[in-house]
Amino acid sequence: MATVYATGKRKSAIAKVWLTPGNGEISINGKTLDQWLGGHETLKMKVRLPLEATKQLESINIKASTLGGGYAAQADAVKHGITKALVEFEPSFRAILKPMGLLTRDSRVVERKKPGKRKARRSPQFSKR
């Protein structure tokens, strides 16, 4: 099958993911997964989770580019993009990935600052006198 494309998002991070049949190489922003995330083992596990769930770790190559947000949000965006691409690649994977909650975009974002407050909810310190 040909290349499959999907976009994953989390907070303000966006990941563009291309999935091709291959030998299990993962390239993100031109780096390997280990170079890109360094010592963050839990984030590496998050990125690999959809591939492990569908047993495609050794049979699919992934090329991704990320922008915006921090490395944790980018890792979640890559995970979301890989999941969406896998479902487009093989529709039967949906039955595996949907119950795990991987197809749902995590829509939590930073709350905006309100006027008269120091942060989104933190009020100025009260002074009795």
N, C-alpha and C positions, 0 to 999 in steps of 0.2 A: 504494500500500500504506500501511497505517497505521503508527503509531509502533512502533518496536522498542526494547526495554529490555534492557540487560545490565549485569552488575557485573564490574569488573576489580579485581584485587588485586596488591599487591607490598609486601613487608615488612609494615609496619603501616599502609600507605596503602590506602584503598578509594575506588574511583571508580564512581559511578552514571552510566551513559551512556544517553541517549535519542537514537535515530537516526530522522530523518524525511526523506522525499524533499524536495529543495529546491535551493538554488543554491550550496552549499559553505560555509556559515557555520559556524564552530566557536566555541561559547561555553562557557567553563569557569568555574564559580563566578560567573557573571554578567559575565565579562570576555571579551574576544577572546583568541585564542591569544597574540598579540604582547604584550598588556597583562599576561596571566597569567604568561608565562615571561620577559618582558623580553628580555635579550640572549643568552639560552641557546639558540643556534641548533641545537646538536646535539639538545637535548631537543625542540625544535619539530619537527625532522626525524623523531625517534622517534614522536611523536604522529601525524604525517601518514603514516608508513610503510604502515600497512594500507590507507589510502585510495589512496595512490599505486600500491600493488601491484595493487589491484583496479580502478584507473582510475575511482574514484568521488569524486575530489577536488572536482569542480565540480557534482556532482549530488545530494549528500546533506548535510543540515544535522545538526550534532551539538550537543547540549546535555548538559553533564556537570557533576556536582558531586563534589568530592573532600573527603576528610577523613582526618586522621591522617598521620603520616610527614612527610618533607620534600618539597621541590618535585621532586626527581629521582625519588623513589619514586612520587609522585603522577602524574608524567608517564608512567611505566611502567604504572601502574595504569589510566590513561586509555587508553593504547595497547592494553592487554589487553582492556578493556571495549569499545573500538571494534571490535576484531577479533571478539570474541564476538557483538556485535550485527550485524556484517556477515554472519557465517555464518548467523545466524538470519534476517536480511533476505533473503539469497539463498544457499541451500545450495551452489550451484556454486562459490562463493568459497572453500569449504573446501579444494579441490584446489590453490588458489593459495597460501593462507595457511599451511596445515599444513606444507609443506616448508620454509618460511621460519622455522618455529619460533615463530610468533606466537600460536598457540592454547595453547601450554604456559605455565602459570602459573609464574613464577620463584619457587620456594619457599624461596630462601635467606633466612634471617632471622638476627638477631644471636644469637650463642651466649651462653648464660647464664653468669653468674659462679659459679665453684665455691668452696666453703669452703677456706680455707687458701691461696688464690691472690689476687694483687692485681687481676687482671682475669680473663677467661675461662680463659686459659692461662698468663699471666705469673706466675712464682713470685716470692716475696720475694727480695731480694738476699741472696746467701750471704756469710756472714762467717766466715773461718777462725779468727779470734781474737776 
